[in-house]
Amino acid sequence: MGKNKQKIIIYNKMNEREFEQLVRENKSTIYTVCFMFSNDTEEVNDLFQEVLINVWNGLSTFKGQSSMKTWIWRISLNTCLSYERKKKRNNTVPLSMDVDFYNDTDAEAQQVRMLYDRIHRLKPFDRAIVLLWLEGISYDEIAAIVGITTNNVATRLFRIREQLKQMSNSSN
């Protein structure tokens, strides 16, 4: 029996404890993707839970053609993109709470916050690509996750970086 065949069987028969370990190993990845699609803590947590449900439900279909991390990135991204599409259709007005858990006053934190604010203004697909790049994922792996060619990843990243440079700090 080949190595990939064994992986499929292992993931198909994963118990709750093994799933918890998988979540621990990948929770920062999942959280990062969710955070890029929402600033609201409750919404991020809802997205995180939705991703976990989709990962659990999809374990039986994991074929081992990519790494587990790449597969989880793809599920996280697709879950968030689907949520974004549903949200646009609903045209609901979010409730605002005057608590900002992400607000920090040191200069480095403010720089990071400014970058993420600009990234939030990108289209969802471009947001996903730049997020993967910021996580240090290779162009080849980004291409596999989002379903485009490696050359297209490089071209899009160049254009995205230029777009981010041109943005002002005001949220337009």
N, C-alpha and C positions, 0 to 999 in steps of 0.2 A: 504494500500500500504506500503510495507517494506521500510526501510531506504535506502537500496542500490538502490531500484527501483526509489526512489525520486532523488537520486544523479544522476543516469543515465539521467533522464529527465532534470534535472537542467543543466548538462553539455551538453546535446544535444541541448538545447535552449540557450546556453550562447551567450550574445551579445558582441559587441566589448569592451565596458567598463568593463564588467566582465572578459573578456579575458585579458585586460590590467592589471587588478588587479592580475590575476593568474600569469602573466608574472612577475610582480613586486615581488610577493611572492617567485618566483622560479628562478629569473634571475641569482643569484649567483651560484645556482646548475648548471644551463645550461652553464653558462660561465666557471665554473670550469672544467666541462667535455670537453668543446670545447678547452680550454687552454691546456689540457693534450694531445691533438692530434695535436697541432700546436703551434709554437712560433711566427708565423707571425700574426701580428695584423689584417690585412685584411682577412686572411684566418679564423681566430677565429671569426671575425664578420660575415663572410659568413656562417660558420658552425652554429653560433648562429641563424641567420635568417632561415637557413634550418631547424633547430630544431623547431623554432616557427611555421613554415609552417606545419611541420609534427604533432605538437601538435594540432594546429587548425584543420587540416584535420582529425585527429584521435579522436577528442572529441566525435563524434557520436558513436565510438566503445568502449569508456571507459565503463567498466562494474562495476566498483567499487569493484573489487575483491582485490585490493590493495589500498594503499593510493594514492592520486593524486601525491604526491611528488615521490613515488616509480615509478609510471607510467611515470612521466616526466623524471626521471633518466633513465629509460629503453629506452624511445624514444631518449633522448640525446645520450646515449651510442650507440644505434643502428645506429643513423644518422652518428655519427663520425666513427664508424667501417665501415659502407658502404662507406663513403668518403675515408677512408684509403685504402680500397680495390680498389676503382676506381683510386685513385692516383697512386697506384703501377702499375696498368695496363697501365696508360698513359705514364709513364716514362718521365715526363716533368721535366725541370730544373727550379727551382724556381728563381725568380729575387731577388737579395739581395739589401736591402737598408741599408745604414750605420747608421740607427737610431735604438737604442735599448731602448724601453720604459720600459723594465722590469729590466734594469741594475740599481742596487742600490749599494752603497759603504759601508753601515754599515755591521758589522759582521753577524748579525742575518739574514739580507736579503741575504747575500752571502751564508749562510748555507742553507736557503730555496731554493735558486736558484740551488745550487749544488744537493740537493735532487731531485728537479724537473728535472734537466738535466739527472740524473741517471734514474728516472722514465720514461723519454722519450725514453730511450734505451731499455725498456722492450717490450715484445710482446704486441700488443694492448689489448688482453684479460687480461693479467696480469696487465697491466697499469690501466685498468678499475677497477679491483678488489682492487688494492692498493689505487687508488683514492677514491673509496667509503669508504674504511677503514679509510683513512685520514680525511674524512668528518665526521667521528664519527657514521657512519651507522652500525647498528647491523649486525652480521653474518647472521641472518635469513633474514633480508631485502636485504643484498647483494646477498644472494642465490636466492631470488625471482627476483631481478633485472637482474642478469646475467644468471639465469636458471640452476644452479647447486645446489647440496646439501649443507647444512650448514657445514657438516664435510669436504666436498671438499673445501669450502671457507677457513676453518681453516688450512687445509693442504697446500693449495696454498699460503696463506698469510705467513706461516712459510717459505716456499721455496723462496718466493719473497723477504722477508726481508733478508734471507741469501744471495740471489743473489745481492741485493742492497749493502750489506756490502762488498761483494767481488769485486765490481766494483771500478775501479780507477776513478780519476777525469777527466782523458782525455776522449774525446768522441770517443769511439771505437764502 
